[in-house]
Structure formats: C-alpha cells, structure tokens
Amino acid sequence: MMAVNDCIAQGAMPVAYVDEVAAGDSEWFQDVKRAQDLAQGFYEACKMSGMALVAGESPALKYLVRAQEPVKSAPSLSGCVTGIIAPLSNLIDGSKLATGDRIIGITSSGLHANGVSLVIKRAMDLPDKFLAKLPGGNTLGDEALIPTRCYVGLVETLLNHGVDIHALLPGTGSGVAKVAFDHRPHTYRIHSWPEVPPLFRFMWELGVSDKDCITTFNWGVGYYVFVPVNEADRVLAIAKTAGYEALEVGCVEDGERKTVFGPINDMVLEPPGE
C-alpha cells in the first residue's frame, strides 16, 4: 500500500503489482498459516487499490537478510506498482505549486510502516512489550498492525471532479518535514492538525521527543493535497463524500524552504534530507 500511495501522487491509477518477499532462510516460507495470511494481505491490498497481482519472487537470501535478536527470522518486503495516467492531463508533477496554496491533510489510519524500527525498539524495553495496553483498550501490537490506509479512492475522485490539484504528497519518510518537498523557496506553515493516533501519543509518553515524533511518524496525516485557495473547500467536501477525513492544515508562503509546525510551538523543521 505504501508503493500504491507513492504511485498515485503523480495522478497515476495503479493497475498491476509485482511483489518480492525475501527471507534469510527457506524455513520462513514453510509456515502455512503465515504464508496464507501474507497472500491474503496481498490480495486485499490489490483488491482495494484496483490492481492485479501479476507476479512475484520469494528468495531465501541467507547472507543478505539477517534478523536481530529477539527475532530469529524475518522477511524483507518490497514490490513495484505500475500505474496509468489517463488522460495525460491528469499528470501531477508539482510544478504548479505556488505561494498561497492551501495544504489539505488527509488522516492516516496509524503507523503506515514509517517508524516501525523506533516502535519495535521502544516496545522491547516495555515489561509487556507489544502486549502493553494503550488508552482505548488496544494493545501496542494491535495499533502497530493497523493496515496502511489506501488513498486511491480519494485521488481518483478528485481527478474525476476536475479539481485543480497542484501537488500530491504521501506522508511517509521524514513525516511532517516532508511537506517541504519542493526545492523552490517556500515556507510551509502548518496551523492546524487532526487528532493524533493512540500509538503516536504512546510513543511520545515513552519519551520520544516532539521533533522525532513529527519527523519519524506521519503523526496522523497520511496524505497531503496542495490546491489553490479557491479549491480548498471543494477538496474537503469531496474527500468527505469519498469516505476520507480531511482538514485544511496549512498554507504555502514565500520564504526560506522549511516547514513551520504551529501546533508544537512553531517548531521549525528542515527540509527532508537536509
């Protein structure tokens, strides 16, 4: 699903997926229930995204894939999504991004696979590890395994309604700092934010710093839509009808390339990779 959400950021609708599941030894693939669950997961993700699972590989890479204790064997999951942009006018390359654009945040379902290593590290230091209870009743493990949200329906609906989309951005690596994705001199001012998922609040309570929280995790926004001011309200309405929770979280200003996160004392975040 992470690959799907990257693909649609250019306005491409996913049509085919090729997966690879590499493990450190062949024994990992001999667990029948695990294999069935994995295959079912691929099937559900493809069905949800409207694409075919056309091929795949499952190599045992003894010298390349090595788990660390307490895990004895673990897979490396990767894959490729092929999408089609039709008509070509649906292509979204970010070139239309401009001062005054509004930033619409679409809520995440939870972890979305970014920050997993940090969650594992913190969980292993807890007495109950992944069975630790979070407010609301779920265990830490329950929250960590919530599937990544699919945003295909959102993007497809926006395109079908002819929304003037200036840019699309999945809320993945670098978290909120990734909002400053464009290399032109713009300041991305975040003034509002949706409710933060329980897992992230729990990580903060365990001592993960404010900055690490919002640059390691998506912190509650899984997708960003950049549109001119006259399209903002329409995007919010369309997102709601498509079944997504959306909020105008910020705007694009002239200035140094950076993100200013207002909800946490106007914290300044450097652009991703810097």
Phi, psi and omega in degrees: 000328177297320178294322178299313183293333173289319183298315185287350179294345176259005181087012181268136176268128184292138180235336183210146179229136174240126185250157169225130175238102182256133179235165182283343178206159184290340181297331181302326183278353185272355176281108188297313182297317180298318180297318179294317179296319180296314179297320178296322178297316177299316181299312182297319180295319179293318179298316181295327184269349180077034181230163180262143172268100192266337183191174179185169178225149178219070182280153170258109186249081187303322186264357183246326182250106183232121178279157176250148178303143010274003180279131181271326180206135181213150182270162168249120184258130176212167181184173182226130177253131174255129180236162180238130175260109182211121359286173183298336179295346177281353180299129178239111184243005178084355184291339181275355179306135186209159175303136181098346178300147176263144180254116179258125178260131177254127188297150175269170175266350182153229190295319181058025174075356176264125182094013182300318182299320179293320179297316179299314181301314180291321182296322184289347177270354182271148178304318181263002180050235184283357176268003177301134181277135175256158175305132184109342174109333179290153171277166176301321178297319177303313183293322182292335184262008175297126184300148175298135181291141177266127182252013180300314181300323179296306183296318180298318180293318178299317179295318181295334178271002177070028179295137179280083182276123179273330178194153173233144184212121173286139181276073185251232185308139182080358174057226183296331180299335182294344179304329178275052186285330185280141185277355177285158183286093175227146171254131183254106186261115180265119184248343182221162182204145178283178178297136182277130180302150185305321182300318181292319177299322179295319177299321179295318179294335178280356176111004174293129186295159178306313184294318178295324179299314187271353176250348176261319180259163175285346174061017175117351177242117183264345181208146179238138176238123180255122183220158173296158188303326183288349180258352188300309182296325180293321178297317179300318181291317181294318179301318181297316180293333180275357176093021181243145175271125184228151181211138173286110186260344182184191180213164180259127182238161169292146177144186180299144180290109181189167174247133177248113185263094184302320183300341175238074173054040180052043180298131180268127181246128178291153179301154181300136179087001182239000000 
